[in-house]
Amino acid sequence: MKDFFNSTLWNTVVIFIMGIISIITQEIVTFIMLGFLIIILTNIYDKLDDISKIMKKSEE
């Protein structure tokens, strides 16, 4: 399941839904800011996951 939430398909679905909601509510700037936030959080998660894998390898 973790791989699904990091997949390109999932990101596309989330961005598409956010885009529709932003058009309906006329909040395009909020859509752009949330997009940047999702990108930043995904990058942080990926780096923390890499660090976790490295630490597990060093323990073994």
PDB file of N, H, CA, C and O in Angstrom:
ATOM      1  N   MET A   1       0.826  -1.199   0.000  1.00  0.00           N
ATOM      2  CA  MET A   1       0.000   0.000   0.000  1.00  0.00           C
ATOM      3  C   MET A   1       0.869   1.262   0.000  1.00  0.00           C
ATOM      4  O   MET A   1       0.493   2.280  -0.580  1.00  0.00           O
ATOM      5  N   LYS A   2       2.037   1.187   0.657  1.00  0.00           N
ATOM      6  H   LYS A   2       2.343   0.360   1.128  1.00  0.00           H
ATOM      7  CA  LYS A   2       2.925   2.345   0.702  1.00  0.00           C
ATOM      8  C   LYS A   2       3.362   2.757  -0.702  1.00  0.00           C
ATOM      9  O   LYS A   2       3.441   3.946  -1.011  1.00  0.00           O
ATOM     10  N   ASP A   3       3.645   1.772  -1.543  1.00  0.00           N
ATOM     11  H   ASP A   3       3.581   0.806  -1.292  1.00  0.00           H
ATOM     12  CA  ASP A   3       4.060   2.076  -2.913  1.00  0.00           C
ATOM     13  C   ASP A   3       2.942   2.734  -3.714  1.00  0.00           C
ATOM     14  O   ASP A   3       3.208   3.542  -4.603  1.00  0.00           O
ATOM     15  N   PHE A   4       1.688   2.391  -3.404  1.00  0.00           N
ATOM     16  H   PHE A   4       1.472   1.734  -2.681  1.00  0.00           H
ATOM     17  CA  PHE A   4       0.563   3.006  -4.118  1.00  0.00           C
ATOM     18  C   PHE A   4       0.492   4.497  -3.831  1.00  0.00           C
ATOM     19  O   PHE A   4       0.288   5.293  -4.747  1.00  0.00           O
ATOM     20  N   PHE A   5       0.659   4.885  -2.567  1.00  0.00           N
ATOM     21  H   PHE A   5       0.825   4.238  -1.823  1.00  0.00           H
ATOM     22  CA  PHE A   5       0.544   6.292  -2.215  1.00  0.00           C
ATOM     23  C   PHE A   5       1.729   7.114  -2.706  1.00  0.00           C
ATOM     24  O   PHE A   5       1.653   8.342  -2.733  1.00  0.00           O
ATOM     25  N   ASN A   6       2.813   6.465  -3.093  1.00  0.00           N
ATOM     26  H   ASN A   6       2.875   5.467  -3.071  1.00  0.00           H
ATOM     27  CA  ASN A   6       3.954   7.174  -3.672  1.00  0.00           C
ATOM     28  C   ASN A   6       3.963   7.102  -5.188  1.00  0.00           C
ATOM     29  O   ASN A   6       4.882   7.617  -5.825  1.00  0.00           O
ATOM     30  N   SER A   7       2.963   6.477  -5.770  1.00  0.00           N
ATOM     31  H   SER A   7       2.217   6.059  -5.252  1.00  0.00           H
ATOM     32  CA  SER A   7       2.961   6.278  -7.216  1.00  0.00           C
ATOM     33  C   SER A   7       2.520   7.540  -7.958  1.00  0.00           C
ATOM     34  O   SER A   7       1.874   8.424  -7.397  1.00  0.00           O
ATOM     35  N   THR A   8       2.885   7.590  -9.210  1.00  0.00           N
ATOM     36  H   THR A   8       3.410   6.871  -9.666  1.00  0.00           H
ATOM     37  CA  THR A   8       2.507   8.713 -10.062  1.00  0.00           C
ATOM     38  C   THR A   8       1.002   8.747 -10.284  1.00  0.00           C
ATOM     39  O   THR A   8       0.411   9.824 -10.366  1.00  0.00           O
ATOM     40  N   LEU A   9       0.379   7.580 -10.381  1.00  0.00           N
ATOM     41  H   LEU A   9       0.859   6.706 -10.314  1.00  0.00           H
ATOM     42  CA  LEU A   9      -1.070   7.518 -10.575  1.00  0.00           C
ATOM     43  C   LEU A   9      -1.803   8.175  -9.412  1.00  0.00           C
ATOM     44  O   LEU A   9      -2.722   8.966  -9.624  1.00  0.00           O
ATOM     45  N   TRP A  10      -1.405   7.857  -8.199  1.00  0.00           N
ATOM     46  H   TRP A  10      -0.658   7.215  -8.027  1.00  0.00           H
ATOM     47  CA  TRP A  10      -2.052   8.434  -7.012  1.00  0.00           C
ATOM     48  C   TRP A  10      -1.878   9.948  -7.008  1.00  0.00           C
ATOM     49  O   TRP A  10      -2.833  10.683  -6.758  1.00  0.00           O
ATOM     50  N   ASN A  11      -0.653  10.424  -7.287  1.00  0.00           N
ATOM     51  H   ASN A  11       0.124   9.827  -7.491  1.00  0.00           H
ATOM     52  CA  ASN A  11      -0.410  11.869  -7.314  1.00  0.00           C
ATOM     53  C   ASN A  11      -1.262  12.551  -8.375  1.00  0.00           C
ATOM     54  O   ASN A  11      -1.771  13.649  -8.148  1.00  0.00           O
ATOM     55  N   THR A  12      -1.422  11.917  -9.524  1.00  0.00           N
ATOM     56  H   THR A  12      -1.009  11.026  -9.709  1.00  0.00           H
ATOM     57  CA  THR A  12      -2.240  12.480 -10.595  1.00  0.00           C
ATOM     58  C   THR A  12      -3.697  12.573 -10.176  1.00  0.00           C
ATOM     59  O   THR A  12      -4.354  13.579 -10.443  1.00  0.00           O
ATOM     60  N   VAL A  13      -4.207  11.541  -9.528  1.00  0.00           N
ATOM     61  H   VAL A  13      -3.673  10.723  -9.311  1.00  0.00           H
ATOM     62  CA  VAL A  13      -5.603  11.543  -9.073  1.00  0.00           C
ATOM     63  C   VAL A  13      -5.825  12.651  -8.051  1.00  0.00           C
ATOM     64  O   VAL A  13      -6.809  13.386  -8.133  1.00  0.00           O
ATOM     65  N   VAL A  14      -4.914  12.773  -7.092  1.00  0.00           N
ATOM     66  H   VAL A  14      -4.115  12.177  -7.026  1.00  0.00           H
ATOM     67  CA  VAL A  14      -5.057  13.805  -6.057  1.00  0.00           C
ATOM     68  C   VAL A  14      -5.010  15.197  -6.676  1.00  0.00           C
ATOM     69  O   VAL A  14      -5.828  16.051  -6.335  1.00  0.00           O
ATOM     70  N   ILE A  15      -4.074  15.435  -7.571  1.00  0.00           N
ATOM     71  H   ILE A  15      -3.409  14.741  -7.849  1.00  0.00           H
ATOM     72  CA  ILE A  15      -3.959  16.750  -8.202  1.00  0.00           C
ATOM     73  C   ILE A  15      -5.186  17.051  -9.063  1.00  0.00           C
ATOM     74  O   ILE A  15      -5.653  18.190  -9.095  1.00  0.00           O
ATOM     75  N   PHE A  16      -5.707  16.050  -9.754  1.00  0.00           N
ATOM     76  H   PHE A  16      -5.327  15.126  -9.728  1.00  0.00           H
ATOM     77  CA  PHE A  16      -6.907  16.240 -10.569  1.00  0.00           C
ATOM     78  C   PHE A  16      -8.098  16.632  -9.694  1.00  0.00           C
ATOM     79  O   PHE A  16      -8.831  17.563 -10.027  1.00  0.00           O
ATOM     80  N   ILE A  17      -8.292  15.932  -8.587  1.00  0.00           N
ATOM     81  H   ILE A  17      -7.696  15.176  -8.316  1.00  0.00           H
ATOM     82  CA  ILE A  17      -9.405  16.246  -7.677  1.00  0.00           C
ATOM     83  C   ILE A  17      -9.224  17.641  -7.086  1.00  0.00           C
ATOM     84  O   ILE A  17     -10.180  18.413  -7.009  1.00  0.00           O
ATOM     85  N   MET A  18      -7.998  17.967  -6.668  1.00  0.00           N
ATOM     86  H   MET A  18      -7.222  17.340  -6.731  1.00  0.00           H
ATOM     87  CA  MET A  18      -7.747  19.306  -6.132  1.00  0.00           C
ATOM     88  C   MET A  18      -8.001  20.372  -7.191  1.00  0.00           C
ATOM     89  O   MET A  18      -8.514  21.446  -6.876  1.00  0.00           O
ATOM     90  N   GLY A  19      -7.649  20.089  -8.433  1.00  0.00           N
ATOM     91  H   GLY A  19      -7.232  19.217  -8.689  1.00  0.00           H
ATOM     92  CA  GLY A  19      -7.882  21.043  -9.518  1.00  0.00           C
ATOM     93  C   GLY A  19      -9.353  21.304  -9.749  1.00  0.00           C
ATOM     94  O   GLY A  19      -9.762  22.450  -9.934  1.00  0.00           O
ATOM     95  N   ILE A  20     -10.157  20.245  -9.740  1.00  0.00           N
ATOM     96  H   ILE A  20      -9.825  19.314  -9.590  1.00  0.00           H
ATOM     97  CA  ILE A  20     -11.608  20.404  -9.919  1.00  0.00           C
ATOM     98  C   ILE A  20     -12.195  21.229  -8.783  1.00  0.00           C
ATOM     99  O   ILE A  20     -12.990  22.140  -9.012  1.00  0.00           O
ATOM    100  N   ILE A  21     -11.798  20.904  -7.557  1.00  0.00           N
ATOM    101  H   ILE A  21     -11.152  20.163  -7.371  1.00  0.00           H
ATOM    102  CA  ILE A  21     -12.316  21.646  -6.401  1.00  0.00           C
ATOM    103  C   ILE A  21     -11.887  23.107  -6.470  1.00  0.00           C
ATOM    104  O   ILE A  21     -12.673  23.998  -6.146  1.00  0.00           O
ATOM    105  N   SER A  22     -10.645  23.364  -6.891  1.00  0.00           N
ATOM    106  H   SER A  22     -10.006  22.641  -7.155  1.00  0.00           H
ATOM    107  CA  SER A  22     -10.175  24.753  -6.948  1.00  0.00           C
ATOM    108  C   SER A  22     -10.892  25.550  -8.028  1.00  0.00           C
ATOM    109  O   SER A  22     -11.133  26.745  -7.858  1.00  0.00           O
ATOM    110  N   ILE A  23     -11.235  24.904  -9.133  1.00  0.00           N
ATOM    111  H   ILE A  23     -11.040  23.933  -9.271  1.00  0.00           H
ATOM    112  CA  ILE A  23     -11.982  25.608 -10.185  1.00  0.00           C
ATOM    113  C   ILE A  23     -13.389  25.928  -9.705  1.00  0.00           C
ATOM    114  O   ILE A  23     -13.896  27.022  -9.949  1.00  0.00           O
ATOM    115  N   ILE A  24     -14.022  24.976  -9.021  1.00  0.00           N
ATOM    116  H   ILE A  24     -13.609  24.087  -8.822  1.00  0.00           H
ATOM    117  CA  ILE A  24     -15.382  25.195  -8.522  1.00  0.00           C
ATOM    118  C   ILE A  24     -15.404  26.318  -7.490  1.00  0.00           C
ATOM    119  O   ILE A  24     -16.292  27.169  -7.512  1.00  0.00           O
ATOM    120  N   THR A  25     -14.417  26.319  -6.580  1.00  0.00           N
ATOM    121  H   THR A  25     -13.695  25.627  -6.562  1.00  0.00           H
ATOM    122  CA  THR A  25     -14.394  27.326  -5.517  1.00  0.00           C
ATOM    123  C   THR A  25     -13.634  28.589  -5.912  1.00  0.00           C
ATOM    124  O   THR A  25     -13.561  29.535  -5.129  1.00  0.00           O
ATOM    125  N   GLN A  26     -13.071  28.614  -7.115  1.00  0.00           N
ATOM    126  H   GLN A  26     -13.131  27.845  -7.751  1.00  0.00           H
ATOM    127  CA  GLN A  26     -12.304  29.751  -7.632  1.00  0.00           C
ATOM    128  C   GLN A  26     -11.116  30.094  -6.732  1.00  0.00           C
ATOM    129  O   GLN A  26     -10.849  31.264  -6.460  1.00  0.00           O
ATOM    130  N   GLU A  27     -10.412  29.067  -6.277  1.00  0.00           N
ATOM    131  H   GLU A  27     -10.628  28.116  -6.498  1.00  0.00           H
ATOM    132  CA  GLU A  27      -9.232  29.233  -5.428  1.00  0.00           C
ATOM    133  C   GLU A  27      -8.009  28.648  -6.129  1.00  0.00           C
ATOM    134  O   GLU A  27      -7.429  27.672  -5.653  1.00  0.00           O
ATOM    135  N   ILE A  28      -7.621  29.227  -7.237  1.00  0.00           N
ATOM    136  H   ILE A  28      -8.092  30.020  -7.624  1.00  0.00           H
ATOM    137  CA  ILE A  28      -6.511  28.712  -8.034  1.00  0.00           C
ATOM    138  C   ILE A  28      -5.183  28.863  -7.284  1.00  0.00           C
ATOM    139  O   ILE A  28      -4.337  27.971  -7.341  1.00  0.00           O
ATOM    140  N   VAL A  29      -4.997  29.985  -6.583  1.00  0.00           N
ATOM    141  H   VAL A  29      -5.684  30.710  -6.536  1.00  0.00           H
ATOM    142  CA  VAL A  29      -3.750  30.207  -5.844  1.00  0.00           C
ATOM    143  C   VAL A  29      -3.590  29.157  -4.751  1.00  0.00           C
ATOM    144  O   VAL A  29      -2.491  28.650  -4.531  1.00  0.00           O
ATOM    145  N   THR A  30      -4.678  28.832  -4.072  1.00  0.00           N
ATOM    146  H   THR A  30      -5.571  29.244  -4.251  1.00  0.00           H
ATOM    147  CA  THR A  30      -4.639  27.798  -3.042  1.00  0.00           C
ATOM    148  C   THR A  30      -4.263  26.459  -3.654  1.00  0.00           C
ATOM    149  O   THR A  30      -3.500  25.701  -3.056  1.00  0.00           O
ATOM    150  N   PHE A  31      -4.780  26.159  -4.823  1.00  0.00           N
ATOM    151  H   PHE A  31      -5.400  26.775  -5.308  1.00  0.00           H
ATOM    152  CA  PHE A  31      -4.440  24.920  -5.523  1.00  0.00           C
ATOM    153  C   PHE A  31      -2.941  24.849  -5.797  1.00  0.00           C
ATOM    154  O   PHE A  31      -2.318  23.809  -5.587  1.00  0.00           O
ATOM    155  N   ILE A  32      -2.370  25.941  -6.259  1.00  0.00           N
ATOM    156  H   ILE A  32      -2.876  26.786  -6.430  1.00  0.00           H
ATOM    157  CA  ILE A  32      -0.936  25.965  -6.552  1.00  0.00           C
ATOM    158  C   ILE A  32      -0.129  25.789  -5.270  1.00  0.00           C
ATOM    159  O   ILE A  32       0.845  25.037  -5.249  1.00  0.00           O
ATOM    160  N   MET A  33      -0.530  26.480  -4.199  1.00  0.00           N
ATOM    161  H   MET A  33      -1.321  27.090  -4.216  1.00  0.00           H
ATOM    162  CA  MET A  33       0.183  26.357  -2.929  1.00  0.00           C
ATOM    163  C   MET A  33       0.084  24.940  -2.376  1.00  0.00           C
ATOM    164  O   MET A  33       1.073  24.411  -1.867  1.00  0.00           O
ATOM    165  N   LEU A  34      -1.077  24.321  -2.464  1.00  0.00           N
ATOM    166  H   LEU A  34      -1.880  24.750  -2.876  1.00  0.00           H
ATOM    167  CA  LEU A  34      -1.222  22.948  -1.996  1.00  0.00           C
ATOM    168  C   LEU A  34      -0.403  21.987  -2.848  1.00  0.00           C
ATOM    169  O   LEU A  34       0.134  21.005  -2.335  1.00  0.00           O
ATOM    170  N   GLY A  35      -0.305  22.259  -4.119  1.00  0.00           N
ATOM    171  H   GLY A  35      -0.741  23.057  -4.536  1.00  0.00           H
ATOM    172  CA  GLY A  35       0.536  21.437  -4.987  1.00  0.00           C
ATOM    173  C   GLY A  35       1.993  21.482  -4.559  1.00  0.00           C
ATOM    174  O   GLY A  35       2.658  20.448  -4.481  1.00  0.00           O
ATOM    175  N   PHE A  36       2.492  22.693  -4.279  1.00  0.00           N
ATOM    176  H   PHE A  36       1.952  23.533  -4.342  1.00  0.00           H
ATOM    177  CA  PHE A  36       3.863  22.817  -3.790  1.00  0.00           C
ATOM    178  C   PHE A  36       4.036  22.097  -2.459  1.00  0.00           C
ATOM    179  O   PHE A  36       5.053  21.442  -2.232  1.00  0.00           O
ATOM    180  N   LEU A  37       3.057  22.215  -1.592  1.00  0.00           N
ATOM    181  H   LEU A  37       2.230  22.747  -1.777  1.00  0.00           H
ATOM    182  CA  LEU A  37       3.121  21.560  -0.283  1.00  0.00           C
ATOM    183  C   LEU A  37       3.175  20.045  -0.431  1.00  0.00           C
ATOM    184  O   LEU A  37       3.939  19.383   0.272  1.00  0.00           O
ATOM    185  N   ILE A  38       2.383  19.495  -1.324  1.00  0.00           N
ATOM    186  H   ILE A  38       1.762  20.033  -1.895  1.00  0.00           H
ATOM    187  CA  ILE A  38       2.395  18.047  -1.547  1.00  0.00           C
ATOM    188  C   ILE A  38       3.756  17.604  -2.085  1.00  0.00           C
ATOM    189  O   ILE A  38       4.279  16.570  -1.669  1.00  0.00           O
ATOM    190  N   ILE A  39       4.324  18.371  -2.995  1.00  0.00           N
ATOM    191  H   ILE A  39       3.899  19.211  -3.333  1.00  0.00           H
ATOM    192  CA  ILE A  39       5.645  18.027  -3.534  1.00  0.00           C
ATOM    193  C   ILE A  39       6.699  18.049  -2.431  1.00  0.00           C
ATOM    194  O   ILE A  39       7.526  17.142  -2.343  1.00  0.00           O
ATOM    195  N   ILE A  40       6.669  19.071  -1.598  1.00  0.00           N
ATOM    196  H   ILE A  40       5.997  19.808  -1.670  1.00  0.00           H
ATOM    197  CA  ILE A  40       7.641  19.188  -0.514  1.00  0.00           C
ATOM    198  C   ILE A  40       7.493  18.042   0.475  1.00  0.00           C
ATOM    199  O   ILE A  40       8.491  17.440   0.873  1.00  0.00           O
ATOM    200  N   LEU A  41       6.267  17.731   0.878  1.00  0.00           N
ATOM    201  H   LEU A  41       5.457  18.220   0.555  1.00  0.00           H
ATOM    202  CA  LEU A  41       6.053  16.648   1.836  1.00  0.00           C
ATOM    203  C   LEU A  41       6.444  15.296   1.259  1.00  0.00           C
ATOM    204  O   LEU A  41       6.959  14.442   1.982  1.00  0.00           O
ATOM    205  N   THR A  42       6.210  15.091  -0.017  1.00  0.00           N
ATOM    206  H   THR A  42       5.792  15.785  -0.604  1.00  0.00           H
ATOM    207  CA  THR A  42       6.617  13.842  -0.657  1.00  0.00           C
ATOM    208  C   THR A  42       8.133  13.714  -0.668  1.00  0.00           C
ATOM    209  O   THR A  42       8.668  12.633  -0.421  1.00  0.00           O
ATOM    210  N   ASN A  43       8.828  14.810  -0.953  1.00  0.00           N
ATOM    211  H   ASN A  43       8.393  15.688  -1.154  1.00  0.00           H
ATOM    212  CA  ASN A  43      10.291  14.776  -0.941  1.00  0.00           C
ATOM    213  C   ASN A  43      10.832  14.495   0.455  1.00  0.00           C
ATOM    214  O   ASN A  43      11.781  13.726   0.607  1.00  0.00           O
ATOM    215  N   ILE A  44      10.240  15.106   1.471  1.00  0.00           N
ATOM    216  H   ILE A  44       9.468  15.730   1.347  1.00  0.00           H
ATOM    217  CA  ILE A  44      10.664  14.860   2.850  1.00  0.00           C
ATOM    218  C   ILE A  44      10.442  13.402   3.215  1.00  0.00           C
ATOM    219  O   ILE A  44      11.307  12.774   3.825  1.00  0.00           O
ATOM    220  N   TYR A  45       9.289  12.860   2.845  1.00  0.00           N
ATOM    221  H   TYR A  45       8.586  13.370   2.350  1.00  0.00           H
ATOM    222  CA  TYR A  45       8.995  11.459   3.142  1.00  0.00           C
ATOM    223  C   TYR A  45       9.995  10.527   2.461  1.00  0.00           C
ATOM    224  O   TYR A  45      10.472   9.571   3.072  1.00  0.00           O
ATOM    225  N   ASP A  46      10.309  10.803   1.208  1.00  0.00           N
ATOM    226  H   ASP A  46       9.921  11.580   0.711  1.00  0.00           H
ATOM    227  CA  ASP A  46      11.267   9.965   0.479  1.00  0.00           C
ATOM    228  C   ASP A  46      12.641   9.994   1.141  1.00  0.00           C
ATOM    229  O   ASP A  46      13.286   8.953   1.266  1.00  0.00           O
ATOM    230  N   LYS A  47      13.096  11.168   1.566  1.00  0.00           N
ATOM    231  H   LYS A  47      12.572  12.014   1.465  1.00  0.00           H
ATOM    232  CA  LYS A  47      14.404  11.275   2.219  1.00  0.00           C
ATOM    233  C   LYS A  47      14.404  10.533   3.552  1.00  0.00           C
ATOM    234  O   LYS A  47      15.366   9.833   3.868  1.00  0.00           O
ATOM    235  N   LEU A  48      13.341  10.678   4.336  1.00  0.00           N
ATOM    236  H   LEU A  48      12.560  11.247   4.080  1.00  0.00           H
ATOM    237  CA  LEU A  48      13.262   9.965   5.613  1.00  0.00           C
ATOM    238  C   LEU A  48      13.209   8.459   5.404  1.00  0.00           C
ATOM    239  O   LEU A  48      13.769   7.701   6.195  1.00  0.00           O
ATOM    240  N   ASP A  49      12.544   8.025   4.352  1.00  0.00           N
ATOM    241  H   ASP A  49      12.089   8.641   3.709  1.00  0.00           H
ATOM    242  CA  ASP A  49      12.486   6.597   4.037  1.00  0.00           C
ATOM    243  C   ASP A  49      13.868   6.082   3.646  1.00  0.00           C
ATOM    244  O   ASP A  49      14.255   4.983   4.044  1.00  0.00           O
ATOM    245  N   ASP A  50      14.612   6.866   2.870  1.00  0.00           N
ATOM    246  H   ASP A  50      14.298   7.758   2.547  1.00  0.00           H
ATOM    247  CA  ASP A  50      15.976   6.478   2.501  1.00  0.00           C
ATOM    248  C   ASP A  50      16.871   6.374   3.736  1.00  0.00           C
ATOM    249  O   ASP A  50      17.652   5.430   3.860  1.00  0.00           O
ATOM    250  N   ILE A  51      16.758   7.337   4.645  1.00  0.00           N
ATOM    251  H   ILE A  51      16.124   8.104   4.544  1.00  0.00           H
ATOM    252  CA  ILE A  51      17.549   7.312   5.873  1.00  0.00           C
ATOM    253  C   ILE A  51      17.193   6.087   6.706  1.00  0.00           C
ATOM    254  O   ILE A  51      18.074   5.436   7.267  1.00  0.00           O
ATOM    255  N   SER A  52      15.916   5.778   6.787  1.00  0.00           N
ATOM    256  H   SER A  52      15.200   6.307   6.331  1.00  0.00           H
ATOM    257  CA  SER A  52      15.471   4.605   7.545  1.00  0.00           C
ATOM    258  C   SER A  52      16.049   3.319   6.960  1.00  0.00           C
ATOM    259  O   SER A  52      16.488   2.443   7.706  1.00  0.00           O
ATOM    260  N   LYS A  53      16.054   3.198   5.646  1.00  0.00           N
ATOM    261  H   LYS A  53      15.698   3.909   5.040  1.00  0.00           H
ATOM    262  CA  LYS A  53      16.618   2.004   5.003  1.00  0.00           C
ATOM    263  C   LYS A  53      18.113   1.888   5.267  1.00  0.00           C
ATOM    264  O   LYS A  53      18.615   0.791   5.512  1.00  0.00           O
ATOM    265  N   ILE A  54      18.825   3.003   5.221  1.00  0.00           N
ATOM    266  H   ILE A  54      18.417   3.895   5.022  1.00  0.00           H
ATOM    267  CA  ILE A  54      20.264   2.995   5.483  1.00  0.00           C
ATOM    268  C   ILE A  54      20.535   2.585   6.926  1.00  0.00           C
ATOM    269  O   ILE A  54      21.458   1.814   7.189  1.00  0.00           O
ATOM    270  N   MET A  55      19.741   3.093   7.859  1.00  0.00           N
ATOM    271  H   MET A  55      18.991   3.719   7.645  1.00  0.00           H
ATOM    272  CA  MET A  55      19.938   2.749   9.267  1.00  0.00           C
ATOM    273  C   MET A  55      19.646   1.275   9.523  1.00  0.00           C
ATOM    274  O   MET A  55      20.333   0.642  10.325  1.00  0.00           O
ATOM    275  N   LYS A  56      18.644   0.723   8.859  1.00  0.00           N
ATOM    276  H   LYS A  56      18.085   1.238   8.207  1.00  0.00           H
ATOM    277  CA  LYS A  56      18.334  -0.696   9.020  1.00  0.00           C
ATOM    278  C   LYS A  56      19.462  -1.563   8.487  1.00  0.00           C
ATOM    279  O   LYS A  56      19.789  -2.591   9.081  1.00  0.00           O
ATOM    280  N   LYS A  57      20.064  -1.154   7.365  1.00  0.00           N
ATOM    281  H   LYS A  57      19.799  -0.319   6.883  1.00  0.00           H
ATOM    282  CA  LYS A  57      21.181  -1.914   6.797  1.00  0.00           C
ATOM    283  C   LYS A  57      22.394  -1.872   7.716  1.00  0.00           C
ATOM    284  O   LYS A  57      23.103  -2.870   7.853  1.00  0.00           O
ATOM    285  N   SER A  58      22.639  -0.730   8.346  1.00  0.00           N
ATOM    286  H   SER A  58      22.064   0.081   8.235  1.00  0.00           H
ATOM    287  CA  SER A  58      23.807  -0.605   9.219  1.00  0.00           C
ATOM    288  C   SER A  58      23.625  -1.386  10.519  1.00  0.00           C
ATOM    289  O   SER A  58      24.613  -1.781  11.136  1.00  0.00           O
ATOM    290  N   GLU A  59      22.386  -1.615  10.945  1.00  0.00           N
ATOM    291  H   GLU A  59      21.583  -1.293  10.443  1.00  0.00           H
ATOM    292  CA  GLU A  59      22.127  -2.393  12.155  1.00  0.00           C
ATOM    293  C   GLU A  59      22.367  -3.876  11.928  1.00  0.00           C
ATOM    294  O   GLU A  59      22.699  -4.602  12.865  1.00  0.00           O
ATOM    295  N   GLU A  60      22.204  -4.328  10.704  1.00  0.00           N
ATOM    296  H   GLU A  60      21.935  -3.739   9.942  1.00  0.00           H
ATOM    297  CA  GLU A  60      22.328  -5.762  10.416  1.00  0.00           C
ATOM    298  C   GLU A  60      23.742  -6.219  10.307  1.00  0.00           C
ATOM    299  O   GLU A  60      23.993  -7.400  10.068  1.00  0.00           O
TER     300      GLU A  60
END
